[in-house]
Structure formats: C-alpha cells, structure tokens
Amino acid sequence: MLIEFSVSNFRSIKEEQFLTMVADSGKSKLKNTFTPRNNPKLRLLKSAVIYGANASGKTNVIRAFRALHFFILNSSKLDTGEDIPCYEPFAFDASYVNAPSEFKIIFLGTDNIKYDYQVKFDRKQILFEQLDFYPKGRKANLFVRTANHEVRKGRFFKDKREAPGRVLENCLYLSAVGHSPHKQINEIYRYFKDRVEIWNQAHKQRDALIKHTSEILFEKDRAGLKRKLGKLVKVADTMIENISIDEKSEEDFHFPDDLPRELKHEIIRQNRYKIYAVHEIYEDGERTGTKDFDMKEESEGTNALYALGGLILEKFESGGVIFFGELENSLHPKLCRFLINLFHHPRSNPENAQLVFASHETTLLDRDLFRKDQIWFTEKNKCAATELFSVSDFDDVPDNVPFDQWYMRGKFGGQPNIREIEFIFDNE
C-alpha cells in the first residue's frame, strides 16, 4: 500500500514534489479511504487522480514511479560501468543537468509493516541508499549505503552473512539482495515485483497489457478471476457474453527451418494466447447460440476494458497499487467512473488496492466521486519546472464545491494558457 512518494530532479520535475495517499481529516466519502490492518492511526486513500495541462508534468509524475520501479527490479542486471538508464535530470537549469536525482517512497509491505526507502543517484553511480522500517511502530534502520558503496546493516537486518557488504556502484542494494535467497529483503523486493503495476493505455503498451492480463488469467486457480472479467466486460454494454482464452502450443506455429530457435521462442512468447469474445448468435430475432470472435476484431474500447479490467480485478484479490496514465483512452467516461468506483467499494476491493492515474477527462472531476485530498494538479512555474499540489492545499475549499467547474474556471490552476488565434495567423 502506498503511503507517500516524492521525487526531485527528474525530467520536468526540478525541486522535490510530493504525492501523499494519507487521507486528511475530512469526513466526506469515507468509503474512499481505509485503515490498514495493524495501523489504526493511519488512514489512506484508495485512489488519486492527477490533472494538468499538456506538458505540465502529470505524466512525468507517473513516469517517476515507473523509473524507480524499473530501477529496483532491474539494476542488478546492469554491467559494470553502464549508465543508469532512469537518470533523466531536469534539463532547463544548468546546475541540475548533472546533479543527482532523488526518489523516496513510503509504503506498507506484504507483511503490513511500514517501510521508508530512499535513493539518490547520478548517471554513473548510486550516491546514497537507505531502507528504514517500523516493526513495532518505531523507526529502525535496515541498511544504509554510503558513497563508497559499502553497506552498513542495521540491528534488525536478519542473516547478515547471507547478504553482501558492498555492491557495484550502479546497482541498488535492494535489487541485488532482493534477487538473492535472503528472505527478509527478498520479501520487500517482491512488494515492488508483485504488488506494483505501472501501465498506460498508449497503443505501444496496449498489446503488452493484453498479454499480461492473459498470463494472469491462465495461471492456476484463476477460473474465478476469469468469470469476473467476463461479467465486467458484459456489464459494460459491449454486447459480449463472455471471454474465452486458448493457449497455443509450439505445434500451432509454422516457422521456416532456418529461423533461429531464440527468435522462434520469442515469437511464440509474444503470440502465446488467443483471446476470443463470445457473442450471442440470432436467426430471425431468436437466439440460436453463441460464437467466438477474435478479440482483435473488437473495438479498441473493448480491448482496453479486457486488458485493464483483468489487471484491476487481479489487484482486488492480491492487494497493491496500480499507476496508470491515460486511463480514459478508448474508454467512455461512464466506464472510467465505474472502474474508479470499484476501487472505492469495499465489496469489490476487499484488499484495499489503490489506483493513481493521470487524466484530462473533467467529467471525472466530480465531488460525488472524489474527496478533495484525492484530486491533484500539475502546472509549470516560470522556470518550466513541474509543481504538484492537491485541492487540499487550498485554504477553505468546501467539500461540496463543483470541482470540475472550479477547475475549468482556473481556480485551481493546472490549465493551459492558450493564446488567441491571431497570435498564429497575424502575419498572414
């Protein structure tokens, strides 16, 4: 469960920007909040939405999550001396171009214990890394990494001899030990691997998300999840009765004899599943049965619902957090609203999975859907740096204001400053 995230010197983000999922003291829409087990003093939000003009940086907030997530899962695979791929410093200030980027995340792990992880790095090396936790509600250090890449293990670090005392300069200690059999750190690492999903609806990621959903549904004992997804697609008025998935065998593929085996395996991996939409068939207005149609023949919206719906339903069973850009892409606003409400409802979301997404769809900016502390905005200051803030940061904003109208009137900021038509054509 996400508690707080902050980032500095990353893409359009210059100074440190915070996004918190800690609910404020407001009493409205309490179903949008939850109190984690064993943390009675903590109240968290089930969702948060980020609005802003084009190029204001709202997508970069999601990208910052993705960068940290990618770095944790993959830094142990980097070669010695290789550049750190997620180092993308703020480019509009000469003093920041080579300065370190810094990420901090506070979360509840799979053991429901609070963790505080922070890392600072430049293009070539990790300058600082620290992991603290709160095993009995009081802060304790698990490890801290210094500039010479030595690691000091804290008093609560278990099985110290099983973990190295230093790592390569471009490799995170959490990543290196997380890949090892070290049970304590591996469990923390698996929070990021198993409980955090970061996607968007862009076409280049849509196919990967469809494949990911199909893999989830083909796992053991996932018949219940498959039924739920079929119902979700049906209730969305797609005229689809159900979803059917077949797994292809290697014999279903026909390759030239001289095609390299590695390439064959990759083609099979990318095209392993055949997805069908089950439609009712009629004759003279009477239902005669059903027929399977290739999902590729369905609309982009139906494919988006299949891909995103499976991901959401899986997180409702396991818990975790989904970061999503362009949630409304190919989906009707009413359907987006329905999916968000699934996160807020305790019956559909018993494990309190969280959703953080960016959007332009102002019909979702509704006081009946969100609390003040769930609505965030991005805008750029005079130095072209992104600033992130929420409605709760404004004084004396009542809970019952029409958020969409106030936003469109510019009361919250986060809107484009578009010049008049004459500015473009005045020399013609």
C-alpha positions as CSV (number, residue, x, y, z in Angstrom):
1,M,0.0,0.0,0.0
2,L,1.4,3.4,-1.0
3,I,1.7,6.0,1.7
4,E,3.8,8.7,0.1
5,F,6.1,9.3,-2.8
6,S,8.5,12.1,-3.7
7,V,10.9,12.9,-6.4
8,S,13.4,15.6,-7.4
9,N,15.5,16.4,-10.5
10,F,13.7,14.0,-12.8
11,R,12.5,15.1,-16.3
12,S,10.3,18.3,-15.8
13,I,10.4,17.9,-12.0
14,K,13.1,20.1,-10.5
15,E,12.5,20.7,-6.8
16,E,11.2,17.9,-4.7
17,Q,7.5,17.2,-5.3
18,F,5.3,15.0,-3.0
19,L,2.2,12.9,-3.6
20,T,0.6,11.5,-0.5
21,M,-2.1,8.9,-0.1
22,V,-2.6,9.8,3.5
23,A,-6.2,11.0,3.9
24,D,-6.8,14.4,5.5
25,S,-9.2,14.9,8.4
26,G,-12.2,15.4,6.2
27,K,-15.2,13.2,6.9
28,S,-16.7,13.1,3.4
29,K,-16.8,9.9,1.3
30,L,-15.2,7.8,4.0
31,K,-15.6,4.7,1.7
32,N,-12.8,6.2,-0.4
33,T,-10.5,5.7,2.5
34,F,-9.3,2.7,4.6
35,T,-7.4,2.0,7.8
36,P,-4.7,-0.7,7.2
37,R,-4.6,-3.7,9.5
38,N,-2.3,-3.2,12.5
39,N,-2.1,0.5,11.7
40,P,-5.1,2.0,13.4
41,K,-3.8,5.6,13.4
42,L,-3.2,5.6,9.6
43,R,-6.0,6.4,7.1
44,L,-5.1,6.0,3.4
45,L,-6.8,6.9,0.2
46,K,-8.0,4.2,-2.3
47,S,-7.4,6.4,-5.3
48,A,-5.8,9.6,-6.5
49,V,-6.1,11.5,-9.9
50,I,-3.7,14.0,-11.4
51,Y,-4.9,16.7,-13.8
52,G,-2.9,19.3,-15.7
53,A,-2.3,20.9,-19.0
54,N,-0.4,19.1,-21.8
55,A,3.3,19.2,-21.0
56,S,2.6,20.3,-17.4
57,G,4.3,17.2,-16.0
58,K,1.4,15.0,-14.8
59,T,2.7,12.1,-17.0
60,N,6.2,12.6,-15.5
61,V,4.8,12.0,-12.0
62,I,3.7,8.6,-13.2
63,R,7.0,8.1,-15.1
64,A,8.9,8.8,-11.9
65,F,7.1,5.9,-10.2
66,R,7.9,3.8,-13.3
67,A,11.6,4.8,-13.2
68,L,12.0,3.9,-9.5
69,H,10.1,0.6,-10.0
70,F,12.2,-0.3,-13.1
71,F,15.4,0.6,-11.2
72,I,14.6,-1.6,-8.2
73,L,13.7,-4.6,-10.4
74,N,16.5,-4.3,-12.9
75,S,19.6,-2.5,-11.6
76,S,21.2,-5.8,-10.7
77,K,21.3,-6.7,-14.4
78,L,23.4,-3.7,-15.3
79,D,27.0,-4.3,-16.4
80,T,29.9,-2.7,-14.5
81,G,30.3,1.0,-15.6
82,E,27.0,1.0,-17.5
83,D,24.9,4.2,-17.3
84,I,21.9,4.2,-15.0
85,P,19.0,4.2,-17.6
86,C,16.5,6.0,-15.4
87,Y,18.7,9.1,-14.8
88,E,16.9,11.9,-16.6
89,P,17.7,15.1,-14.8
90,F,15.9,18.5,-15.2
91,A,17.2,19.9,-18.5
92,F,16.3,23.6,-18.1
93,D,18.7,24.6,-15.4
94,A,22.5,24.2,-15.9
95,S,23.0,23.5,-12.2
96,Y,20.7,20.5,-12.3
97,V,21.8,18.8,-15.6
98,N,24.5,16.7,-13.8
99,A,23.0,16.9,-10.3
100,P,21.7,13.7,-8.6
101,S,18.1,12.6,-8.9
102,E,16.4,11.6,-5.6
103,F,13.4,9.3,-5.0
104,K,11.6,8.5,-1.8
105,I,8.8,6.1,-1.2
106,I,6.9,5.1,2.0
107,F,4.7,2.0,1.8
108,L,3.2,-0.9,3.7
109,G,4.8,-4.1,2.6
110,T,3.2,-7.5,2.2
111,D,3.8,-8.0,5.9
112,N,1.8,-4.9,6.6
113,I,4.8,-3.2,8.1
114,K,5.7,0.4,7.2
115,Y,8.8,0.9,5.1
116,D,10.7,4.1,4.1
117,Y,13.1,3.7,1.1
118,Q,15.1,6.5,-0.5
119,V,17.8,6.6,-3.1
120,K,20.0,9.3,-4.7
121,F,22.0,8.7,-7.9
122,D,23.5,10.4,-10.9
123,R,24.3,9.0,-14.4
124,K,27.0,6.6,-13.2
125,Q,26.5,5.7,-9.6
126,I,24.3,5.5,-6.6
127,L,25.3,8.1,-4.1
128,F,23.0,7.2,-1.2
129,E,20.5,4.4,-0.4
130,Q,18.7,3.8,2.8
131,L,15.9,1.5,3.9
132,D,14.1,2.0,7.3
133,F,11.1,0.3,8.7
134,Y,8.7,0.4,11.7
135,P,8.4,-3.2,13.0
136,K,6.7,-2.1,16.2
137,G,5.6,1.3,15.2
138,R,9.0,2.8,15.9
139,K,11.5,3.7,13.2
140,A,14.5,1.3,12.8
141,N,17.2,1.1,10.1
142,L,17.6,-2.0,8.0
143,F,20.5,-0.8,5.9
144,V,22.3,2.4,4.7
145,R,24.7,2.7,1.8
146,T,27.4,5.3,1.7
147,A,29.2,6.9,-1.2
148,N,31.9,4.3,-1.3
149,H,29.2,1.6,-1.9
150,E,29.7,-0.1,1.4
151,V,26.6,-1.1,3.2
152,R,26.0,-0.8,6.9
153,K,23.4,-3.3,8.1
154,G,21.1,-2.3,10.9
155,R,20.3,-4.2,14.1
156,F,17.1,-5.7,12.7
157,F,18.8,-6.9,9.5
158,K,18.5,-10.7,9.6
159,D,21.0,-13.3,8.4
160,K,23.7,-10.7,7.8
161,R,26.2,-13.2,6.5
162,E,23.9,-14.2,3.6
163,A,24.0,-10.6,2.2
164,P,27.0,-8.9,0.6
165,G,28.7,-5.9,2.3
166,R,29.0,-3.9,-0.8
167,V,27.6,-3.9,-4.4
168,L,28.5,-2.4,-7.8
169,E,28.3,1.4,-8.0
170,N,25.3,1.3,-10.4
171,C,23.4,-1.4,-8.6
172,L,20.8,-0.9,-5.9
173,Y,21.4,-2.9,-2.7
174,L,17.6,-3.6,-2.6
175,S,17.8,-5.0,-6.1
176,A,21.0,-7.1,-5.5
177,V,19.9,-8.7,-2.3
178,G,16.2,-8.9,-3.4
179,H,17.3,-11.2,-6.2
180,S,19.1,-13.5,-3.7
181,P,17.6,-16.1,-1.4
182,H,17.8,-13.6,1.6
183,K,14.3,-14.0,2.9
184,Q,13.8,-10.6,4.6
185,I,15.0,-8.3,1.8
186,N,13.5,-10.6,-0.9
187,E,10.1,-10.1,0.7
188,I,10.5,-6.3,0.5
189,Y,11.7,-6.6,-3.1
190,R,8.7,-8.7,-4.0
191,Y,6.4,-6.0,-2.9
192,F,7.6,-4.0,-5.9
193,K,7.7,-7.0,-8.2
194,D,4.2,-8.5,-7.3
195,R,2.2,-5.6,-5.8
196,V,3.0,-2.6,-8.0
197,E,1.8,-2.3,-11.6
198,I,2.6,0.7,-13.8
199,W,0.8,1.0,-17.2
200,N,-0.8,3.3,-19.7
201,Q,-3.3,3.0,-22.5
202,A,-0.9,4.1,-25.2
203,H,-1.0,1.8,-28.2
204,K,2.6,0.7,-27.7
205,Q,1.7,-0.6,-24.3
206,R,-1.8,-1.9,-25.0
207,D,-0.6,-5.2,-26.6
208,A,1.8,-5.8,-23.6
209,L,-1.1,-5.1,-21.2
210,I,-3.4,-7.5,-23.0
211,K,-0.7,-10.2,-22.9
212,H,-0.1,-9.5,-19.2
213,T,-3.8,-9.9,-18.5
214,S,-3.9,-13.2,-20.5
215,E,-1.0,-14.5,-18.5
216,I,-2.8,-13.7,-15.2
217,L,-5.9,-15.5,-16.4
218,F,-4.0,-18.6,-17.4
219,E,-2.4,-19.1,-14.1
220,K,-3.6,-21.9,-11.8
221,D,-6.8,-21.5,-10.0
222,R,-7.8,-18.3,-11.8
223,A,-11.2,-19.5,-13.1
224,G,-12.9,-17.2,-10.7
225,L,-11.0,-14.2,-11.9
226,K,-11.8,-15.2,-15.5
227,R,-15.5,-15.3,-14.7
228,K,-15.4,-11.9,-13.0
229,L,-13.7,-10.4,-16.1
230,G,-16.3,-11.9,-18.3
231,K,-19.0,-10.3,-16.2
232,L,-17.2,-7.0,-16.2
233,V,-16.9,-6.9,-20.0
234,K,-20.6,-7.9,-20.2
235,V,-21.9,-5.3,-17.8
236,A,-20.1,-2.6,-19.7
237,D,-22.7,-2.9,-22.5
238,T,-20.2,-4.4,-25.0
239,M,-22.7,-7.0,-26.3
240,I,-20.2,-9.6,-25.3
241,E,-21.4,-12.6,-23.3
242,N,-18.1,-13.8,-22.1
243,I,-14.3,-14.1,-22.7
244,S,-12.6,-17.2,-23.9
245,I,-8.8,-17.8,-24.0
246,D,-6.8,-20.5,-25.7
247,E,-3.1,-21.2,-25.2
248,K,-1.3,-22.1,-28.3
249,S,1.2,-24.9,-28.4
250,E,4.5,-24.8,-30.3
251,E,2.9,-27.1,-33.0
252,D,0.4,-24.3,-33.8
253,F,3.3,-22.2,-35.2
254,H,4.9,-22.8,-38.5
255,F,8.4,-21.5,-39.0
256,P,11.0,-21.6,-41.7
257,D,13.5,-24.3,-41.0
258,D,16.4,-21.8,-40.9
259,L,14.8,-19.5,-38.3
260,P,16.9,-19.2,-35.2
261,R,15.5,-21.1,-32.2
262,E,15.8,-18.0,-29.9
263,L,13.6,-16.0,-32.4
264,K,11.1,-18.8,-32.6
265,H,10.7,-18.8,-28.8
266,E,10.3,-15.0,-28.7
267,I,7.6,-15.2,-31.4
268,I,5.8,-17.9,-29.5
269,R,6.1,-15.9,-26.3
270,Q,4.6,-12.8,-27.8
271,N,1.7,-14.7,-29.5
272,R,1.1,-17.4,-27.0
273,Y,-2.6,-16.7,-26.2
274,K,-5.6,-16.5,-28.5
275,I,-8.4,-14.4,-27.0
276,Y,-12.0,-14.6,-28.1
277,A,-15.1,-12.5,-27.4
278,V,-18.2,-14.8,-27.0
279,H,-21.2,-13.3,-28.8
280,E,-24.8,-14.4,-28.9
281,I,-26.0,-15.5,-32.4
282,Y,-29.5,-14.9,-33.7
283,E,-31.7,-16.1,-36.5
284,D,-35.0,-14.2,-37.3
285,G,-34.6,-12.4,-34.0
286,E,-34.3,-15.7,-32.0
287,R,-31.2,-16.6,-30.1
288,T,-29.6,-19.7,-31.6
289,G,-26.4,-20.0,-29.6
290,T,-23.0,-18.3,-29.2
291,K,-19.9,-17.9,-31.4
292,D,-16.3,-17.0,-30.6
293,F,-14.8,-14.0,-32.4
294,D,-11.2,-13.0,-32.4
295,M,-10.7,-10.2,-29.8
296,K,-8.7,-8.3,-32.4
297,E,-11.9,-7.7,-34.3
298,E,-13.5,-6.0,-31.3
299,S,-13.3,-2.2,-30.7
300,E,-10.3,-0.6,-29.1
301,G,-12.5,0.2,-26.1
302,T,-13.4,-3.5,-25.6
303,N,-9.7,-4.5,-25.8
304,A,-8.8,-1.7,-23.4
305,L,-11.5,-2.9,-21.0
306,Y,-10.3,-6.5,-21.2
307,A,-6.7,-5.5,-20.6
308,L,-7.3,-3.0,-17.8
309,G,-10.2,-4.9,-16.2
310,G,-8.1,-8.1,-15.7
311,L,-5.3,-6.1,-14.2
312,I,-7.7,-4.3,-11.8
313,L,-9.6,-7.5,-10.8
314,E,-6.3,-9.3,-10.0
315,K,-5.2,-6.4,-7.7
316,F,-8.5,-6.6,-5.9
317,E,-7.6,-10.2,-5.0
318,S,-4.0,-9.6,-4.0
319,G,-3.8,-6.0,-3.0
320,G,-1.3,-3.5,-4.2
321,V,-1.2,-0.3,-6.2
322,I,-1.8,0.5,-9.9
323,F,-0.3,3.6,-11.5
324,F,-1.9,4.4,-14.8
325,G,-1.6,7.1,-17.4
326,E,-4.3,7.9,-19.9
327,L,-7.0,5.9,-18.0
328,E,-9.7,7.3,-20.2
329,N,-8.1,6.5,-23.5
330,S,-10.6,4.4,-25.6
331,L,-13.0,4.2,-22.6
332,H,-16.2,6.0,-22.2
333,P,-16.2,8.4,-19.2
334,K,-19.0,6.5,-17.5
335,L,-17.0,3.3,-17.8
336,C,-14.0,5.1,-16.3
337,R,-16.2,6.3,-13.4
338,F,-17.4,2.7,-12.9
339,L,-13.9,1.3,-12.7
340,I,-12.9,4.0,-10.2
341,N,-15.9,3.3,-8.1
342,L,-14.9,-0.4,-8.0
343,F,-11.8,0.7,-6.1
344,H,-13.9,2.7,-3.6
345,H,-16.4,-0.1,-2.9
346,P,-15.3,-2.4,0.0
347,R,-17.1,-5.5,-1.6
348,S,-15.2,-5.2,-4.9
349,N,-12.0,-4.1,-3.3
350,P,-11.6,-6.1,0.0
351,E,-7.8,-5.9,0.0
352,N,-7.8,-2.1,-0.5
353,A,-5.9,-1.9,-3.8
354,Q,-5.0,1.6,-4.8
355,L,-5.2,3.5,-8.1
356,V,-3.1,6.5,-9.0
357,F,-3.8,7.9,-12.5
358,A,-3.5,10.9,-14.7
359,S,-6.4,12.3,-16.7
360,H,-7.8,15.1,-18.9
361,E,-11.4,13.9,-18.5
362,T,-13.0,16.6,-16.5
363,T,-16.3,14.7,-16.1
364,L,-14.5,12.5,-13.6
365,L,-13.6,15.6,-11.6
366,D,-16.8,15.1,-9.5
367,R,-17.5,15.8,-5.9
368,D,-19.6,12.7,-5.8
369,L,-16.7,10.6,-7.0
370,F,-13.6,12.1,-5.2
371,R,-12.6,13.8,-2.0
372,K,-10.5,17.0,-2.0
373,D,-7.4,15.1,-1.0
374,Q,-7.7,12.7,-3.9
375,I,-7.5,15.4,-6.6
376,W,-4.1,16.6,-7.7
377,F,-2.9,19.1,-10.3
378,T,0.4,19.8,-12.1
379,E,1.5,23.1,-13.6
380,K,4.8,24.5,-14.7
381,N,6.3,27.6,-13.0
382,K,8.2,30.4,-14.8
383,C,11.3,28.2,-14.8
384,A,9.5,25.4,-16.7
385,A,9.6,23.1,-13.6
386,T,6.6,21.0,-12.6
387,E,4.8,21.7,-9.4
388,L,2.4,19.1,-7.9
389,F,-0.4,20.1,-5.5
390,S,-3.8,19.0,-4.4
391,V,-7.2,20.6,-3.7
392,S,-6.5,20.1,0.0
393,D,-3.5,22.5,-0.3
394,F,-6.0,25.4,-0.9
395,D,-7.5,27.1,2.2
396,D,-11.2,27.0,2.8
397,V,-12.4,24.9,-0.1
398,P,-15.7,23.3,0.9
399,D,-16.2,19.6,0.3
400,N,-19.3,20.3,-1.8
401,V,-17.9,22.6,-4.4
402,P,-18.2,21.6,-8.1
403,F,-14.6,20.6,-8.7
404,D,-15.0,20.4,-12.4
405,Q,-16.4,23.9,-12.7
406,W,-13.8,25.4,-10.4
407,Y,-11.0,23.7,-12.4
408,M,-12.3,24.9,-15.8
409,R,-12.6,28.4,-14.4
410,G,-8.9,28.2,-13.5
411,K,-9.5,28.5,-9.7
412,F,-7.1,25.5,-9.0
413,G,-4.6,26.3,-11.8
414,G,-3.2,23.4,-13.8
415,Q,-4.7,24.6,-17.1
416,P,-3.1,25.6,-20.4
417,N,-2.6,29.3,-21.2
418,I,-3.7,29.3,-24.8
419,R,-3.1,32.4,-26.9
420,E,-5.7,33.8,-29.3
421,I,-5.9,32.6,-33.0
422,E,-4.5,35.9,-34.2
423,F,-1.2,35.1,-32.5
424,I,-0.7,32.3,-35.0
425,F,-2.0,34.0,-38.1
426,D,-1.4,37.7,-37.6
427,N,1.5,37.8,-40.1
428,E,-0.5,36.3,-43.0
